[in-house]
């Protein structure tokens, strides 16, 4: 395999597309976010990296809470639109039906198969972004998206983002069980 140098803006991909929601100045705001990942097991922590200039950040700073909802492919256009307009100029509060768990400032999108309510435990400021690390207080999943009590990827139909080509992709077929398929691998 011949290696060639590429842009340093490459991101290990694909990245899961989510909708991050917060209450900003008393009103729900949503934004499309792919820079989301688990960062700790116990307690369960989720890292969400947002550009420092985003309107949603204000609400997260105000309340210390945010919601992360995982849209299915049916919400592709609506999710993309959230990333095209700013909540500072456009009211995005009525785009989706929202619900709340125990956190009053972590709006969750009812149309999304999976929803995660987080309380901020740490904020890390970088030159252009802020990393909000939130403890997962509770998570919800529609019954129809579960298999054996666990969210099923083939039922969720989530989509992912690749960068720097800025494309959305659907997920594919399962390849094998993690921490199992390689048990008999020999080099």
Secondary structure, DSSP 8 states (H G I E B T S, - for coil): -------TT---S-EE-EEEEEEETTEEEEEEE--EEEEETTTTEEEEEEETT-HHHHHHHHHSEEEEEE-BGGGHHHHHHHTTS-TTTS--TTSS-EE-SS-TT--EETTSSEEEEEEEEEEEE-SSEEEEEEEEEEEEE-GGGEETTEE-HHHH-BEEEETTTTEEEE-------TTTTTTT---
